[in-house]
C-alpha cells in the first residue's frame, strides 16, 4: 500500500512519453510530489513495455493488481466508461487502480485524466486524506 497511489490505464501501444506526461500533469493537479508514490494498473498489462519505461523514467515502482481488487473499488470511481466496463469490468481502470493501490478508505484526489491513449488518476491513503 502506498500513501500516494497513481492509477494508470493505457491502450495497447501507448507511448512511455504519453504516460510520463500525464502522470506529471496529474501530480501538478494534485499539488503533490512523486516521492513515495507507486504506479498501479490492471494485471494483464504486463506486456506493455511503455508502462515499465515510464516507471523507470519517473523513478517509481510499478504494481499490477488483480481485476478483483479493482472491481472492489468500482463503487468509489467517479468516472464511468462503458467501453472500459465492457473490456475490463470496471468503470475506470485508472481510478479503481489508484483506489485499490491506496487501500481501504482511500479517496481520489485527481479523477481520471485522459490523453494520447493513456488515463491517470491519483488517490491518497485514508491516513493521508485525514492530514
C-alpha positions as CSV (number, residue, x, y, z in Angstrom):
1,X,0.0,0.0,0.0
2,X,1.3,3.4,-1.0
3,X,0.5,6.8,0.6
4,X,0.1,8.2,-2.9
5,X,-1.3,5.8,-5.5
6,X,-1.2,6.7,-9.2
7,X,-3.5,4.6,-11.2
8,X,-2.9,4.1,-14.9
9,X,-4.8,2.8,-17.8
10,X,-3.5,2.6,-21.4
11,X,-4.3,1.4,-24.8
12,X,-2.1,-1.2,-26.3
13,X,0.9,0.6,-27.8
14,X,0.6,3.8,-25.8
15,X,4.0,5.6,-25.5
16,X,6.0,5.9,-22.4
17,X,6.3,9.7,-23.1
18,X,2.5,10.0,-23.0
19,X,2.3,8.1,-19.7
20,X,5.1,10.2,-18.1
21,X,3.5,13.5,-19.3
22,X,0.0,12.6,-18.0
23,X,1.4,11.4,-14.6
24,X,3.3,14.7,-14.2
25,X,0.2,16.6,-15.2
26,X,-1.9,14.7,-12.6
27,X,0.8,15.3,-9.9
28,X,0.7,19.0,-10.6
29,X,-3.1,19.0,-10.4
30,X,-2.8,17.1,-7.0
31,X,-0.1,19.6,-5.9
32,X,1.9,16.5,-4.9
33,X,5.4,15.3,-5.3
34,X,6.1,11.8,-6.7
35,X,8.2,10.9,-3.6
36,X,6.8,7.7,-2.1
37,X,4.2,7.2,-4.8
38,X,3.6,3.9,-6.6
39,X,2.1,3.4,-10.1
40,X,-0.7,0.9,-10.2
41,X,-2.5,-0.7,-13.1
42,X,-4.5,-3.8,-14.0
43,X,-2.9,-7.2,-14.1
44,X,-2.7,-8.4,-17.7
45,X,-1.0,-5.2,-18.8
46,X,2.5,-6.7,-18.1
47,X,3.3,-6.9,-21.8
48,X,3.1,-3.1,-22.2
49,X,6.7,-2.1,-22.4
50,X,5.8,1.6,-22.1
51,X,4.5,1.1,-18.5
52,X,7.9,-0.2,-17.4
53,X,9.7,2.6,-19.4
54,X,7.5,5.3,-17.8
55,X,8.0,3.9,-14.3
56,X,11.8,3.9,-14.9
57,X,11.7,7.5,-16.2
58,X,9.6,8.6,-13.2
59,X,11.7,6.6,-10.7
60,X,8.6,5.0,-9.3
61,X,7.7,1.4,-8.6
62,X,5.0,-0.3,-10.8
63,X,2.5,-2.8,-9.5
64,X,-0.1,-4.9,-11.3
65,X,-3.3,-5.5,-9.4
66,X,-5.8,-8.3,-10.0
67,X,-9.1,-7.4,-11.5
68,X,-10.9,-8.4,-8.3
69,X,-9.0,-5.6,-6.4
70,X,-10.1,-3.0,-9.0
71,X,-13.7,-4.4,-9.0
72,X,-13.8,-4.0,-5.2
73,X,-13.3,-0.2,-5.6
74,X,-15.7,0.3,-8.6
75,X,-18.4,2.0,-6.4
76,X,-15.8,4.7,-5.5
77,X,-14.9,5.6,-9.0
78,X,-16.3,9.0,-10.3
79,X,-15.8,8.3,-14.0
80,X,-17.6,5.6,-15.9
81,X,-16.7,4.5,-19.4
82,X,-19.0,1.9,-21.0
83,X,-16.1,0.8,-23.2
84,X,-13.9,0.1,-20.2
85,X,-16.7,-1.6,-18.3
86,X,-17.2,-3.9,-21.4
87,X,-13.4,-4.6,-21.7
88,X,-12.3,-4.8,-18.0
89,X,-15.4,-4.9,-15.8
90,X,-14.6,-1.7,-14.0
91,X,-15.8,1.9,-14.7
92,X,-12.3,3.3,-14.9
93,X,-9.0,1.4,-14.8
94,X,-7.0,4.4,-13.6
95,X,-9.4,5.4,-10.8
96,X,-10.0,1.9,-9.5
97,X,-6.3,1.0,-9.7
98,X,-5.4,4.2,-7.8
99,X,-8.1,3.5,-5.1
100,X,-7.1,-0.2,-4.8
101,X,-3.4,0.7,-4.6
102,X,-4.0,3.3,-1.9
103,X,-6.0,0.8,0.2
104,X,-9.2,0.8,2.3
105,X,-10.7,4.3,3.0
106,X,-8.6,5.9,0.2
107,X,-10.1,8.8,-1.7
108,X,-9.4,10.2,-5.2
109,X,-7.6,13.5,-5.2
110,X,-7.4,13.6,-9.0
111,X,-10.1,11.9,-11.0
112,X,-9.4,10.3,-14.3
113,X,-7.4,12.4,-16.8
114,X,-7.0,11.1,-20.3
115,X,-4.6,11.9,-23.2
116,X,-3.0,10.1,-26.1
117,X,-4.4,6.7,-25.2
118,X,-3.5,7.0,-21.5
119,X,-5.6,7.5,-18.4
120,X,-4.3,8.5,-15.0
121,X,-5.9,9.1,-11.5
122,X,-4.4,9.7,-8.1
123,X,-5.7,8.5,-4.7
124,X,-4.3,9.1,-1.2
125,X,-4.5,6.6,1.7
126,X,-7.0,7.2,4.4
127,X,-4.2,8.3,6.7
128,X,-3.0,10.9,4.1
129,X,-6.6,12.1,3.4
130,X,-7.1,12.9,7.1
131,X,-4.0,15.1,7.3
